[in-house]
Amino acid sequence: MTTSLDHEAGQAYTENKQEEKKTQAQILIELTEDMKLFHDEQDTAYVKVRIKDHYETWQLRSHKFRLILIERYMNYTKGKVAGNQAISDALNALEAKALIYGEKEKVYLRVAETDDSIYLDLCNQE
């Protein structure tokens, strides 16, 4: 026979389990913790991400970054794909973080100049 106390304890256990379960969007956001979020002078959000042995900078709303998120989620879940709404929610949250907490940085396309160097993107693998 089940008492009301057992029922309440079971309910509390079930509620705690539901609270612990993360949404797809929350998981996607957590999978970006190693990335640097920032924005430019026009408040466009960017992300700097390590790809193999180098870093790449992408607009947060770019197709390439969306694919990076999908790929990371698939690796994390062993092949499952996050839904479009979860990806959209994660991108919205990441954009907010980049604009509110990220530093403002200059973004260069092919040529960049710093105090002591000039960088030229040769558009190849190196």
C-alpha positions as CSV (number, residue, x, y, z in Angstrom):
1,M,0.0,0.0,0.0
2,T,1.3,3.4,-0.9
3,T,1.0,6.2,1.6
4,S,0.8,9.9,0.7
5,L,4.3,10.4,2.0
6,D,5.6,7.8,-0.5
7,H,3.7,9.5,-3.2
8,E,5.1,13.0,-2.2
9,A,8.6,11.6,-2.1
10,G,8.2,10.0,-5.5
11,Q,6.8,13.3,-6.9
12,A,9.7,15.2,-5.4
13,Y,12.2,12.7,-6.9
14,T,10.5,13.0,-10.3
15,E,10.5,16.8,-10.2
16,N,14.2,16.9,-9.3
17,K,15.0,14.5,-12.2
18,Q,13.0,16.8,-14.6
19,E,14.9,19.8,-13.3
20,E,18.2,18.1,-13.9
21,K,17.5,17.3,-17.5
22,K,19.0,19.9,-19.8
23,T,17.4,21.2,-22.9
24,Q,19.1,20.8,-26.3
25,A,19.7,24.5,-26.3
26,Q,21.4,24.4,-22.9
27,I,23.6,21.6,-24.1
28,L,24.5,23.5,-27.3
29,I,25.5,26.5,-25.2
30,E,27.6,24.4,-22.9
31,L,29.4,22.9,-25.9
32,T,30.7,26.4,-26.8
33,E,32.4,27.1,-23.4
34,D,35.8,26.8,-25.0
35,M,35.0,29.4,-27.6
36,K,35.5,33.2,-27.4
37,L,32.4,35.3,-28.0
38,F,32.9,38.9,-29.0
39,H,31.4,41.6,-31.2
40,D,32.6,44.3,-33.7
41,E,31.9,48.0,-33.9
42,Q,28.6,47.4,-35.7
43,D,27.4,45.0,-33.0
44,T,27.8,41.9,-35.1
45,A,28.5,38.9,-33.0
46,Y,31.5,36.7,-33.7
47,V,32.9,33.5,-32.3
48,K,36.5,32.3,-32.2
49,V,36.7,28.5,-32.3
50,R,39.5,26.0,-32.4
51,I,39.3,23.8,-35.5
52,K,41.9,21.0,-35.5
53,D,45.2,22.8,-35.0
54,H,44.2,26.4,-35.6
55,Y,41.6,29.0,-34.7
56,E,38.9,30.3,-36.9
57,T,36.7,33.4,-36.5
58,W,33.1,33.2,-37.7
59,Q,30.1,35.4,-37.6
60,L,27.9,33.8,-35.0
61,R,24.9,33.8,-37.4
62,S,27.0,32.2,-40.2
63,H,26.1,28.9,-41.8
64,K,29.5,27.5,-40.9
65,F,29.1,28.2,-37.2
66,R,25.7,26.6,-37.3
67,L,27.3,23.5,-38.8
68,I,30.0,23.6,-36.0
69,L,27.3,23.6,-33.4
70,I,25.4,20.7,-35.1
71,E,28.6,18.7,-35.3
72,R,29.5,19.2,-31.7
73,Y,26.0,18.2,-30.6
74,M,26.2,15.1,-32.7
75,N,29.5,14.1,-31.2
76,Y,28.2,14.8,-27.7
77,T,25.0,12.7,-28.2
78,K,26.6,10.0,-30.4
79,G,24.8,10.9,-33.6
80,K,21.6,12.7,-32.5
81,V,20.8,16.0,-34.1
82,A,19.5,19.0,-32.2
83,G,16.2,20.5,-33.4
84,N,16.0,23.7,-35.4
85,Q,14.3,25.5,-32.5
86,A,17.0,24.4,-30.0
87,I,19.7,25.7,-32.4
88,S,17.9,28.9,-32.9
89,D,17.5,29.4,-29.1
90,A,21.2,28.6,-28.5
91,L,22.2,31.1,-31.2
92,N,20.0,33.8,-29.7
93,A,21.5,33.2,-26.3
94,L,25.1,33.1,-27.6
95,E,24.5,36.4,-29.6
96,A,23.2,38.1,-26.4
97,K,26.3,36.9,-24.5
98,A,28.6,38.1,-27.3
99,L,27.0,41.6,-27.4
100,I,26.5,42.1,-23.7
101,Y,29.6,40.4,-22.1
102,G,31.9,40.0,-25.1
103,E,34.7,42.5,-25.8
104,K,34.5,44.8,-28.8
105,E,37.1,43.9,-31.3
106,K,38.1,44.9,-34.8
107,V,37.5,42.1,-37.3
108,Y,39.6,41.9,-40.5
109,L,38.7,40.1,-43.6
110,R,42.0,39.4,-45.6
111,V,44.6,41.9,-44.3
112,A,45.2,43.0,-40.7
113,E,47.6,45.4,-39.2
114,T,48.7,45.6,-35.6
115,D,51.4,47.7,-33.9
116,D,54.3,45.6,-35.1
117,S,52.9,43.2,-37.7
118,I,50.9,42.9,-40.9
119,Y,48.9,39.7,-41.4
120,L,47.8,38.5,-44.8
121,D,45.3,35.7,-45.3
122,L,46.6,33.6,-48.2
123,C,43.3,31.7,-48.5
124,N,44.9,28.3,-48.1
125,Q,45.1,25.7,-45.4
126,E,48.1,27.3,-43.6
